[in-house]
Amino acid sequence: MANSSAVLALRHARQHLIEHGNMPAGVVNERLARSWERSIAAGLLPVGRLPAVEFSERDALRHVLVRNHELLAYSRPVMEYLFEQVHPSQSVVVLADNRGTLMHTLGDPNFMSKSERVALSAGASWREEQRGTNAIGTALAEKCAIEIHGPEHFLERNGFLTCAAAPIMSSCGQLLGILDVSGEQHTGQSHTLGLVKTAARMIENRLLVADCRRKRHLRIHFHAQPEGIGTLAEGILMLSGDGRIIGANRVAMALFRMNSLQVGALHLNMVIDVNLDSLLAQHRRRPDQLTPVHLHNGVLLFAQLQTDYVAAVAMPSASPASAAPPADALAVLDNGDLNWRSAADKVRRVLDKSIPILIQGESGTGKEYLARAAHESSLRRNGPFVAINCAAIPENLIEAELFGYAPGAFTGARKGGSPGRLQEAQGGTLFLDEIGDMPLTMQTRLLRVLQERCVTPLGGGAAVAVDFSLLCATHCKLREEAEKGAFRSDLYYRLNGLTVQLPALRERSDFCSLAGKILAGQHAGRELYVAPALLEQMQRFAWPGNLRQLSSVLRTAVAMLDDDENCIDWKHLPDDIAEDLLAARKQATAVSEEAPQNLRALSHNAIRQALEKSDGNVSLAARTLGISRQTLYRKMQD
């Protein structure tokens, strides 16, 4: 807590800056001085007429939240952890976007009412030009962690606060947002800034790892001590398939003396003395082993390669570990089946051309996976992907769920109403799964939305313009349903810009590769495979539940493995699937045993007919059958 003389000195220094344009020496640090200067340049005054608080309108705030949905998703759990650490001090944990708009707050109820009086709530802007010197706005301007105590705030109305903020950076060095802890000045803790910086680093690392997994990139974890791998102190590099450094966390940036401009330009062998091929070779032999490496200045580090996908499992058709990463998210799902690849290629051709896509296929064939991959491969990849299962929403709720509702539209409605899922898809992709099960009344409203590109909430209110890419999926033949009158034909033709049919698992030629990829996701860093005899039988099975069933079976089988086992065999299967596989094998065996009997009966029947036509002349019958007389005699005796 600042004493009265310090408070007075700060006020005098700030007033001197306003009146004379310069700062008395030794009163404030350079960052604070620069922030005060920016506040003055924005036309702000410490006292007197207070600036209007800038709040984002509801729709604008929704767009901010949608644009930053991934940052929010990975920040919320860390914010909850951070709040537990600072909770006794009566404070609020705040997440702002890279423009200073508050997106999410989590705080002590006793302090939240005070913080809201100074606009520390979602939708408010805390840019310096709007709120003067403050931890969020100043961290945003300076792109570094900073703490602003009481009278250091440019606006005196904020002088009761003490705030600590740290920027959240992407793996490419771009500013994503600001994490902040604000509380009353007299309750501030000396360690708060350190906690905020640590929490921001946790979020950054989680985002980097998620980015690697989504894009199927390699990553390497580094530390000077083996025990440091897996801790918050480790450095992480994200690599392309050819060893180019395409992302790094803060520790790695400092460790390898990189800046954001070098990300994407450096290769791994330019910073350490080991190339990627060597690390991949060792990873295949012993995935969990650490590798000693040296910086080019001789400093020793320990490295661990992590792939998040096993590029070489003990199965046919596996891809080589050194293969370059796929070109897009659709290519990630391509395991070599020509029918699936044909469908994906058609989808790829119409992406970003405002053409709706209808995906047909049996239940469990991966229709939603294809839809998500199409979204991730499109120019709308940074927007939301909103998936709605039309068969899972009760008929009496589907209208409100899709189109939203105004406050008080019906009993039980939320007090503030709801925008609806169609509005949530703004700027991204709307995926309507099992569209064939949508009630006819809803089909009429959906058709109107698709024609007019605007949504009117249930219960009235102004129509809201919407812009999204549309993908739909169904297990039924939608054209046949339309011809029978079970589905609106005009909506069918509106949805049917491009129809693709996904093959059932029994029709695919890439079973081994699919099974290998599923196993790779079940146990990171451990090579698992299916016994060859069992794999052969699994390939012949019909799999009525398709990929969903296969994934469930393999997940259960992996759980049944002992710690020292890596081969899945019959004993690891669920009893019901083992019975089904054995029954299918017996049926196939019976058919194969019956085949010779059928051939023998056909042979005898052909001989009988030939002898009848030749009136018993064996030589003529043999010539008719195209065999020698001796062969005919032998077959007659079989």
N, C-alpha and C positions, 0 to 999 in steps of 0.2 A: 504493500500500500504506500503510495507516495505521500510524503509529509507536506505540510502546508507551504514550506519554503520552496520545495521542488515544484509544487503546483503553481505557485506564484511565478517562479522562474520560467516555466513553460509558457504561461500566459503572456509574460512580457516578451519572450522570444518570438512567439507567434504574432503578437501585435507589431513588434519591430519589423518582422518580415512583411506584414501587410502594408505598413506605412512607408518603409524605406527600401523594400525589395531585397534585403539581405538579412542574414541570420547572425546573431551574436555568436562568437566562437565558443565551442566547448559545451554548449547547452544540449543539443540534440545530435544524434548520429546522422550520417549522410542519407540513409534511406528515409528516415522520418522527415528530414528537411526537403528531400525531393517530393515526398508525398504532400507536404503542406504547400509547396509551390504549385503542384498540380491542382490542388484544391482551390487555391486562389485563382489560378488560370481558368478554372471552371466557373468562376463567378460566385463562389460560396463565401459566406461570412460565418465566423464562429458563433455569433449571437445575433439577436434581432430576428428578422423574418426568416422562418424556417423553410427550407426547400420542400416542395411537394414530394411526397413519397411515391416513387414510381412502382406500380404494380402491373404485372402482366395480366391481360384479360384472360378469362377462363380458357378460351380456345388457344390463345397464344401459349399459356402455361402448359396446356395439354401437349402442344407440339414440342415444347422444351422437354417435357418428360419422355415423350416418345423418342425424340432424337437422342436422348441420353439414357435409354432404357437399360443398356448393358452396364453403364457406369452405376446407375441406381441399384441394379440387381446385386452387383458385387460389393457395393459400398454399405448397403443397409446392415448386413451382419456385422461388419467391422464397426459401424457406428454404434450398434448396440453394445458391442464389447467395450468400445471407448467410453460410452456413457456409464457403464458399470464402474470404470476406473475413476471418473470424475464426479460421479453422482453425489457424494457427500458435500460437494462445494456449491450446490445450487447453480446449475449451469444448463446450457443448451448446446447440443451437438448439431452442426449445420453442414449441409452439402449444397454447394452452389455450382452452377455450370461455368463454362469458360467465358461467359459474358457477365458474370456476377449476379445472375438470377438465382434466388434461393429455391431449391427443388425439394428438400426434405429436411425436417427438423425433428429432433428427439430431445426432450428436456424434462427437467424437474417441474412438476405442476405449479409449485409455488413461484418459480422464476418465469415460467412461460408467459404468464399474464403481463409481467413487467417487460419482457422482451418483445411481446407483440405491440406494446405501446411505442416502441422505437422501430417497428416493422421488421423484427427478426422472425418472419413467418414466410411460408411458401408463396412464391410469386413476387416477393419484393426484390428490388434491385439494390445491391450494395456496391455498385461501382463507385470509384472515388469521385467522379464528376457528379454523382447523385448524392452520395452520403459522406463525402470528404474522407479524410484519413481514417481507415478502419482496417482491421486485420484481413478481411476477405478481399476488399477492393485493393488494398496495398499489396497483398500477396499476388493478386492477379496482375497488377501493374509491374511489380518487380520480378515476378516469376520465381519467388523464393519464399521459404518459410519465414514468418514474422510474427511478433507479438506486439500488441498495442495496448498500453496500460492507461486507464483513466484519462487524465488530462492530455495525453498524447493524441487522442482523437481530435480531429480538427473542429468538429461540431461539439460545443460544450454540452448539448443535450445527451450526447453519447458518453459523457465523461464518467458515468457511474459504471461503465463496462470495463472489463479487462478481457481481451480476446487474443487467441492464438490460432493461426491459420497456416496451412501448408498446401502447396499445389499438388495436384495429382496429374502425373505426366504419362503419356502413352509410351509404348516401347520404341517409337520413332522420335521421341522428344517433343511431341505436341502437347500443349496444355489442354487437359480434359475438363478440369474443374478444381474447386477449392474445398478442402475440409477444414472446419473451424470449430473451436470450442469457445463459447462466450459465457461470461458469468459476471456477477457483481464484483467490483474492484476489490472490496475488502475480503472476498472469499477466494481470490486467485491463488493458484498453486505454482511454485517455482518449476515444477516438472511438467506442467501442462503442454508446453510447446514440444517437448521431447515426445510425449505421448501422441500428440497430433501428427508429428513427422513420422513416427513409427507406424501409426494407423494408415497414413497416406501411402507409405511404402508397401504395407500389406495389400492394399487395394490395387496398387500398380502391379505387384507380382501376380496377383490373382487374375487380373485382366490379361497380362502377358501370357500366362499359361493357358487361359481360355482361348486366346487368339491362336496360339500354337495348335491346340487341339482341333479347333474349328477348321483351320486352314491346312492341317496335317503337315505342319512344319516340324523340323527337328529342333531340339533345344539342348544346350549344354549348361550344366550348373558347375560353378567354380567356387573354390575357397582355399585359403592358404593352409587350412587344417582339414583333415578328413571329416572330423566331427562337425564342421561348419556347413557341409552339404545338407540341404533340406531346412536350414534355418533362415531367418530373415536377413542374416548377414551375408548370404551367398550372392554371387553374381550370376546372372542368367543371360545367355545369348540365344537369340532365335535365328535359325539358319535355313536357307533355301537348300534344295537338294544338291546344288553344286558348291556348297560351302560358303556362300555369301552371307554376311551378317546383315539381317534385315530387321533386327530388333534387339533391344538390350534394356535391362533394368538399370536403376541409378548406380548400384554397386558395380555392375559390369562397365558402365560408362566411365566411372572413376578408375576402376582397376586397369582398364585398357587405354585410359586417357583418350577416350573418344568424345566427339561431340555429335549433336543430332545431324549435322550435315554429312558426317561420315557413314551414318547408318544407310546401308544399301550400296555403299561404295567399297567397303573393305571385305576381304575374304578371311576366313579363319586362320589360314597359314600366315597372314600378315600380322597377327597379334600373338600367336603361340607357335611353338616349334613342332607341332603335330598336325597332320592334315586330317581331313574328315574321313577319308577312306580307312585310315588306321583306326580311328575311333569306332567306326561302324563295324569293322572286322572284330574288334575286341568286344563290342557290344553283343554281337551275335554269339560269341563264345561264352561270355560271362556278363550278362546284362547289368548286374548290380555292382560289379567291380569298379573301383575308382582308378583313374589313370593319372600318374604324375606327368605334368606338363610344365614347360618353362616359358615365361615371357621372353621376349628377345633381349631383355636386359638381364636375364639370368634368374629372375625371381621364380621360385618354385610354387606351383599351384596344384591342386587336385581337381580333376574334372570327372564329371559323370554325364554321359549321353543319355537322353531320354527321348523316346520317339512317339509315345501315345498311340502308336499302331505298330504291330509286328509286321515288318515287311517281308519276312521270310519265316513261315511256319513250316512244320514238317508235313506238308501236304502238297499234292500236285498243284500246278497253276499259280503258285505264290509268286509275287513280284519280287525282284531283286532288291536288297536293302538299299542299294545306292541309287535306285531310280529317282529321277527328278520328281518333285511333287506335282500333283495333277494341275491342269490348267485352271479348273474352276470346281465349284462344289458338285456339279453334275458328274465331272470326271472322277471325283473321289468315290462315287457309288458304282462306277463302271468296273465290273469284274470280268468282263470278256464275253458275256452273253450277247449274241448279235441282236436278238429281239429287244432286249432291254436297251441296248445301245441305240438301236434305231428309234425307239421312243424318246430317249434322252436327246438325240440329235435333232429330232423334230421340235421338241420343246425349246432347245437352245436357239433354233432359228427364228422363233417368234417372240423371244424375250424382248421386252422394252419396245414392242410395236403395238401396244394397246389391243392385243388379240387375246381374248379369254381362252383358257386351256381347260379341257375336260379330261380327267384321268379316269380310265375304267380298268377294273381288274378285280379278281376275287379278294375276299377279306384276307388281310395279312400279307398281301403282295408288296407292300411298301409304298402305297400311294402317297401317304403324307411325307415319307422320306424324299420322294421325288419332288413333291411340292416345295418342301423346305430348301432342297438343293437348287431348285429353279429360282426361288427368291434370293438365295445367297449368291447365285450366279448373275443376277440382274443388276441393273443400275440402282434399284431400290433396296439394295442389300443393307444399307444403313438405316432404313426405316423399319417399322414393326412388321412382324409376321404374325397375323391374327388367325388362329385356327379355330373353327367352330364345327363341332360334330352335330349336324342337324338331327341325327337320330337319338342323341343323348339328352337333348333339352326337352322337358315336358311341353306339350303342345300349347298349354295355357301360358307358358312363360317365354316362348321363343320370340314372340313379337317384341316384347320389352327388351329381351336380351340382345336382339339384333339391332333394332332401330332406336333403342333408348326410350326414355320417358321423361316427361316434365314433372316437377315437384307436385305431389298429391295426385298423380294420375290414377292411382288405384290404391286400395287398402294394402298396407305393408310396403309401399314404395319408399325408397330412401327420401329423406327430407329434402335433399338438394337435387333430387332427380338423378338420372344416369345418362351419359352420352350414347351408350350402346356400342356394340362391337364393331359395327360398320364405321363409325367415326374413329374408333381406336386404330383402325387400319390406315388412317390418313397418311399418305406419303409412302406407304409400304405395300404389303401384299395381303389380300383377304383370301383365306382358304376355307371353302365350304365343303366339309367332308360329308359323305352320305347325303348329297344334295337330293337324291331321289326320294328320301324320306321326309322332305320338307312339306308341311301341310299346304294344300292348294291355296288357301287364303294368303299365306305368307309368300307364296310364289308370285302372287299378283303384286304385292308391295315391293318385293325384291326386283321384279321386272321394271317397276316404275323408277326405282332408285338407279338401276343400271341405265335406263334411258335418259333420265334427267340429271343424273350425277349429283343428287342432293338427297338428304335424309330429313324427314319431319318426325320428331319424337312423338311417341304415344302420349296422348293427352293434350296435344297442341304445342304451340311454340313456333318460332321461325325455322324455316328450312335451312339446313346447314350443308354447304357444298362439300363433297367428298371426292377424293382422288386416290385410287388404289388400283393395283394390278389384281386381276381376279383369276383364281384357280379353283376348280371344283373337282370332286371325286365321287365315284359311286361304284358299288359292286354289281349293280344291275345294268341291263342294257337300256339306257335312258331313252333311246329312240323308240324302242318297242313300248316302253311305258307311256311315251307321248302318244303313240299311235292308238294305244288302248284307252287314252283319256285319263290315265293315272298321274300324268305329269303335263303341265301346260306346254303345248307345242311351241308357242311363241317364246316362252322362257328358254326352252331347249335350244332353239335356234340362236338365241342371244348368247347362251353359254357355250355353244358349240363352234367357237372360232377354230379351235384345233382339238380333235379328239385323239388320244393315244391309248393303246391297250397294253397294260403291263402283263407279262407272262406269269403264269403260276409257277411255283417252285419246281414242280415235276416236269415243266416244259423247258426249264433253263439248263444251259450247258455248263454253267459256272458254279456248280454245287460245291465243289472242293474249295474254291476260292472264297465263296460266301461263308462256309463253315470256318475256314481259317480266319477270316476277318472278324467273325463273331467271337471266336475264341480269343483272338488278340485283345479284344476289348474287355474280356472277362478277368484277365489277370495281367496287369502291366509288368513287363520285364521278365515274364516266365513263358518259355516256349511250350505250348500245349498242342497236342495233336490227337487225332482219332485213330485207333487201331485200324490198319488197312482193311481187314475182313469186315469189321463193323462199318467202316466208311463206305465200302462197296455196297453193303446192304442198305445203308441210309440213302445212297444215291438212287436206289431202285424203288424206294418207298414213295407213296403218292403224296404225303404231307398235305392233308386236307386243310390244315391251318396255315400252310405256306411258311413264309419267313418268320412270322410271329411264333408259330409252333416250334420251328427249328431253334430259334433263339432261346425259347423257354426251356427246351430239352437240354441244350448245351449248357445253359446257365446252371441248371440243376446238376448236371453231370460234373461240372467243374467244382461245385460245392461238395460233391461226394468224394473227390480226390483226396488222398492222404497228402501230407506235406511233401513227401519225397516222390510223389507220382506226377508224371506229366503226360501220361497216355490214357485217354478215355477209352474204356472197353465196355462190354455188355454189363458188367457188374455195377457200373456207375450210372446206368440209365434208370429213369423212373420205371416202375413195374409195368404200367399200362403201355408205354411206348415200346418197351422190350417185348411185350406180348404181341403188339401189333407188328413189329418188325419180324418176329419169329413166324407169325401167321403168314405174313407176306412171303417169307422165304419158303415155307412149306408149300404154299400155293404155287410158287414159281417152280419148285422141285417137282411137284405133281404134274404140272403142265409139261415140263421137260421130259419126264418119264413116260408121259402119255403120248408124246410126239412120235416116238419110234413105232408104237402100236398103231397109231393112225396112219403112218407111212406104209407099214406092212399091209394094213387093210386096203389102202389105196392101190398098192402094188398088185395084190391078189385080185382086186376088182378089175384092174386094167387088163391083167392076163386073161381073166375069165371072159371079158368082152371081146378081146382079140381072138381067142379060140372060138367063141361062138360065131364071130363074123367070118372066120376062115373055115368053118365047118369042121373043126378039129385038126386042121392042117398045121402042125407045130412049126414047120419051116416058114409058112406064110405068116403065122402069128408073130414069130420072132422078127421077121422083116418089118411087119407093121409096127412093132414096139421099138425097133431100132436096136435090138440086142441079138447076140448069137443064140443058136439053138441050144448049146450047152448051158448058157446062162439062163435061158428060159426053163430048161429042165430043172436046174438047181433051185430057182425061185418057186417053181411049182411044188417042190418038196419042202419048202420052209414052213 
